[in-house]
């Protein structure tokens, strides 16, 4: 994978490594001419021909910098670039009834309003009761537009304690088409975040490569070494000021793990009550016990980082129609914002 955001024509860029694979292959000098899909099936271990053909159709396979068809005859010294979303799940995941609100659904895609506390994919400590378990249960017996059995294919993820909109494909072809939009950064994603501190400006952009923290592998941090980490860009602007905390809108240009949380901590504005990134203690304000009790009451109302995926927009993988969704803030964030509004008014 590349470590910068330099486009690989036509702008096939890396995203979250857990969900995407990026391959660059130089064909051997002695290679006999062979269909592109057959050649890639031979070179990419464990990748089905159907997955390869879906990627080719979506424009996610480039030959010498240009798109190609599955029947293209691979030649010696051809340079191939392949961008593949990973399979729907690498572990055995069983269907389970899990409650999750569905905002939109058709034969090819599904948009979920994920609640805080719901894990998207089984992992250490959360092997059952995840959104993926619930999606498998929900899609039992369903068919997609091409007549195949529907199955959940993740195209991006949201942290366990972040709420809001999540997009899921229901077949392999839809996943590949949506994956290309994520790689090209044409997916519209806006988040609302309550962060510690006030800002001198009304808006700004955070640019900084993100990598696992050497002191704690569970979190990300901005590296000053431009050759390391994954290129990440977050645009923000102020929505509402409360003095000691600020409500901001964040627009993702890239989609890295913990991007908003790590970027906001990097510029000195950790998310309110973000335990992993230091926002779960009083970082701004007075030393009065009354204020301390006020903040602790807010923490109790919002026992998670104050982050919500508010807006999701994308081009439908089958029809090409642009779909736009907006999900209002959940009750826990609304309650805390109301308390801060009252506090800010009483302080003036």
C-alpha positions in Angstrom: 0.0 0.0 0.0 1.1 3.6 -0.6 1.8 5.8 2.4 0.8 9.1 0.7 -2.2 10.4 -1.0 -0.7 10.6 -4.5 -3.3 9.2 -6.9 -2.7 6.0 -8.7 -4.6 6.6 -11.9 -7.5 6.9 -11.7 -7.2 7.9 -8.1 -7.1 4.5 -6.5 -6.0 5.3 -3.0 -5.7 3.3 0.2 -8.3 3.4 3.0 -8.7 1.3 6.1 -6.3 -1.8 5.8 -8.9 -4.0 7.5 -11.3 -3.5 4.6 -9.2 -3.0 1.5 -6.3 -4.8 -0.2 -4.1 -2.9 -2.7 -1.8 -4.9 -5.0 0.7 -3.8 -7.6 2.0 -6.5 -9.9 4.6 -6.5 -12.6 4.1 -9.2 -15.1 7.1 -11.5 -15.6 9.1 -11.2 -18.9 8.4 -14.8 -19.8 4.6 -14.7 -19.1 2.5 -16.1 -21.9 -0.5 -14.0 -22.9 -3.4 -14.8 -20.7 -6.8 -13.3 -19.9 -6.6 -10.6 -17.2 -9.1 -12.3 -14.9 -7.5 -15.7 -15.2 -4.0 -14.2 -14.6 -5.1 -12.3 -11.5 -6.9 -15.4 -10.1 -3.6 -17.2 -10.5 -1.6 -14.5 -8.8 -3.9 -13.5 -6.0 -4.3 -16.3 -3.5 -7.8 -17.0 -2.2 -9.5 -14.4 -4.5 -12.3 -15.8 -6.6 -12.7 -15.1 -10.3 -16.1 -13.4 -9.5 -14.4 -11.0 -7.2 -11.8 -10.2 -9.8 -14.4 -9.7 -12.5 -16.5 -7.4 -10.2 -13.3 -5.3 -9.5 -12.5 -5.1 -13.2 -16.1 -4.0 -14.0 -15.9 -1.3 -11.3 -12.7 0.1 -12.7 -10.6 -1.1 -9.7 -8.1 -3.0 -11.9 -5.7 -0.9 -14.0 -3.3 -2.1 -16.6 -0.4 0.3 -17.3 -2.4 3.1 -15.7 -5.6 2.6 -17.6 -8.8 0.6 -17.2 -9.2 -2.8 -18.9 -11.7 -5.6 -19.5 -11.6 -9.1 -18.1 -10.7 -10.5 -21.5 -7.7 -8.3 -21.9 -4.6 -10.4 -22.7 -1.9 -9.8 -20.1 1.5 -9.2 -21.7 5.1 -9.4 -20.3 6.1 -6.4 -18.2 2.5 -5.1 -17.9 2.0 -3.2 -14.7 -1.2 -4.2 -12.9 -2.8 -2.2 -10.0 -5.6 -4.0 -8.2 -7.8 -2.6 -5.5 -10.1 -5.1 -3.7 -12.4 -4.9 -0.8 -11.9 -7.8 1.5 -14.4 -10.7 1.7 -17.5 -10.1 3.9 -15.9 -11.8 6.9 -12.8 -13.9 7.4 -14.2 -15.7 10.5 -17.3 -17.8 10.8 -20.0 -15.4 11.9 -23.4 -16.7 12.9 -26.7 -15.0 12.3 -28.1 -13.5 15.6 -31.1 -11.2 16.2 -29.6 -7.8 16.9 -31.6 -4.6 17.1 -30.4 -1.9 14.7 -32.5 0.8 12.9 -32.5 0.7 9.1 -32.6 4.1 7.5 -32.7 2.8 3.9 -32.7 -0.6 2.1 -33.0 -1.9 -1.4 -31.8 -5.0 -3.2 -28.1 -3.8 -3.3 -27.4 -1.5 -0.3 -28.5 -1.0 3.2 -27.9 2.1 5.4 -28.0 1.6 9.2 -28.2 4.2 12.0 -25.7 2.5 14.3 -26.2 3.1 18.0 -23.3 3.8 20.3 -22.0 0.7 22.0 -22.8 -1.6 19.1 -19.7 -3.3 17.6 -19.7 -3.5 13.8 -17.6 -6.6 13.3 -16.6 -9.5 15.6 -13.2 -9.1 17.2 -11.4 -9.9 20.4 -13.7 -9.3 23.3 -16.8 -9.0 21.1 -17.3 -12.3 19.2 -21.1 -12.2 19.2 -23.9 -9.6 19.3 -22.3 -7.4 16.6 -23.9 -5.5 13.8 -22.5 -8.1 11.3 -24.3 -10.9 13.3 -27.5 -8.9 13.1 -27.1 -8.2 9.4 -26.6 -11.9 8.6 -29.8 -12.6 10.6 -31.7 -9.8 8.8 -30.7 -10.9 5.3 -31.5 -14.6 5.6 -33.6 -15.6 2.6 -33.1 -12.3 0.8 -32.0 -11.9 -2.8 -30.1 -9.1 -4.5 -30.7 -7.5 -7.9 -28.7 -10.1 -9.7 -30.6 -13.0 -8.0 -27.8 -14.1 -5.7 -28.3 -14.6 -2.0 -27.9 -11.3 -0.1 -25.0 -11.1 2.3 -23.5 -8.2 4.2 -20.4 -6.7 2.7 -18.8 -4.0 4.8 -17.4 -1.0 3.0 -16.4 1.1 6.0 -16.7 1.0 9.8 -17.7 3.2 12.7 -16.1 2.8 16.2 -18.1 0.9 18.8 -18.9 4.1 20.8 -19.6 6.3 17.8 -23.2 6.6 16.7 -24.6 7.3 13.2 -24.8 6.3 9.6 -23.1 3.2 8.2 -23.3 1.9 4.6 -23.4 -1.8 3.9 -23.4 -3.6 0.5 -25.6 -6.6 0.0 -23.6 -8.3 -2.8 -20.0 -8.4 -4.0 -20.5 -6.2 -7.1 -22.1 -3.4 -5.0 -19.3 -3.6 -2.5 -16.6 -3.1 -5.2 -18.4 -0.2 -6.7 -18.8 1.5 -3.3 -15.2 0.7 -2.4 -14.1 2.6 -5.4 -16.0 5.6 -4.2 -14.4 5.4 -0.8 -10.9 5.1 -2.4 -11.6 8.1 -4.6 -12.9 10.1 -1.6 -16.2 10.9 -3.4 -18.3 9.5 -0.5 -19.9 12.3 1.5 -19.3 11.9 5.3 -20.0 14.5 7.9 -19.7 14.1 11.7 -20.6 16.2 14.6 -18.2 16.2 17.5 -18.2 17.9 20.9 -14.5 18.7 21.7 -12.7 20.3 24.6 -11.6 23.9 24.3 -12.3 27.0 22.2 -11.0 27.8 18.7 -9.4 31.0 17.5 -10.7 30.3 14.0 -14.1 29.3 12.6 -12.8 26.5 10.4 -9.6 24.7 9.5 -8.0 21.6 8.1 -6.0 18.9 9.9 -3.4 17.1 7.7 -1.3 14.4 9.4 -0.3 10.8 8.8 -1.8 8.4 11.3 -0.2 5.3 12.7 -0.6 3.0 15.7 0.8 4.6 18.8 4.1 2.9 19.9 3.1 3.2 23.5 -0.5 1.9 23.1 -1.4 -0.1 20.0 -5.1 0.4 20.6 -4.9 4.0 19.6 -3.7 6.1 16.7 -1.4 9.1 16.7 -0.1 11.7 14.2 3.5 10.9 13.1 5.8 13.7 12.1 7.7 11.3 9.8 6.1 11.8 6.3 7.2 8.3 5.2 5.2 6.6 7.9 1.6 6.1 8.7 -1.4 6.7 6.4 -2.2 10.1 4.9 -5.3 11.6 6.6 -7.2 14.9 6.1 -10.0 16.2 8.3 -11.8 19.5 7.6 -13.7 21.1 10.5 -15.7 24.1 11.2 -17.3 25.5 14.4 -21.1 25.0 14.8 -21.5 26.2 18.4 -19.3 27.6 21.1 -19.8 27.0 24.8 -16.6 28.5 26.2 -14.9 25.4 27.6 -16.1 23.0 24.9 -17.1 23.5 21.2 -19.4 21.6 18.9 -17.7 21.2 15.5 -18.6 19.6 12.2 -15.9 17.3 10.7 -15.8 16.4 7.1 -13.7 13.4 6.2 -11.5 13.6 3.1 -9.9 10.3 4.0 -11.3 7.5 6.2 -8.6 6.3 8.7 -9.1 4.4 11.9 -10.0 6.8 14.7 -9.2 9.7 12.3 -11.3 12.4 13.9 -10.4 11.3 17.5 -6.7 11.3 16.8 -6.6 14.5 14.7 -8.6 16.4 17.3 -6.3 15.3 20.1 -3.3 16.3 17.9 -4.5 19.9 17.7 -5.3 20.0 21.4 -9.0 19.5 21.3 -9.8 15.9 22.4 -13.4 14.7 22.0 -15.5 15.2 25.1 -15.4 12.0 27.3 -13.1 10.1 24.8 -11.4 7.8 27.2 -8.8 6.5 24.8 -7.7 10.0 23.7 -7.7 11.8 27.0 -11.0 13.6 26.8 -12.6 11.8 29.9 -11.2 14.4 32.3 -11.7 18.1 32.8 -9.3 19.8 30.4 -10.8 23.3 30.3 -12.7 25.3 32.9 -12.6 26.4 36.5 -11.4 24.6 39.6 -14.7 25.0 41.4 -16.3 21.9 42.7 -19.7 22.9 41.3 -18.2 23.0 37.8 -16.5 19.6 38.4 -19.8 18.1 39.4 -21.4 19.6 36.3 -18.9 18.0 34.0 -19.2 14.7 35.8 -22.9 14.8 35.3 -22.3 15.4 31.6 -20.0 12.4 31.5 -22.7 10.3 33.1 -25.3 11.4 30.5 -22.8 10.7 27.7 -20.7 7.7 28.7 -18.7 7.6 25.4 -16.9 9.9 23.0 -19.1 12.7 21.7 -19.0 11.7 18.0 -21.9 11.1 15.6 -21.9 10.2 11.9 -24.5 12.8 10.8 -24.4 12.7 7.0 -23.7 10.0 4.4 -23.9 10.5 0.7 -23.0 8.2 -2.2 -23.8 7.1 -5.8 -25.9 4.0 -5.9 -23.7 1.1 -7.2 -26.4 -0.1 -9.6 -28.5 2.8 -10.6 -25.9 5.6 -10.3 -28.4 7.8 -8.5 -26.9 10.0 -5.8 -28.4 9.1 -2.4 -28.1 11.5 0.6 -29.0 10.7 4.2 -28.9 12.7 7.4 -29.4 11.3 10.9 -30.1 13.7 13.8 -28.0 13.6 16.9 -28.9 10.9 19.4 -30.5 11.7 22.7 -27.3 11.4 24.8 -25.5 14.0 22.8 -28.6 16.3 22.6 -28.9 16.1 26.4 -25.3 17.1 27.0 -25.4 19.9 24.5 -28.5 21.3 26.2 -26.7 21.3 29.5 -23.7 23.1 28.0 -26.0 25.7 26.4 -27.6 26.4 29.8 -24.2 26.6 31.5 -22.7 28.9 28.8 -25.7 31.3 29.2 -25.5 31.3 33.0 -21.8 32.1 32.8 -22.3 35.2 30.7 
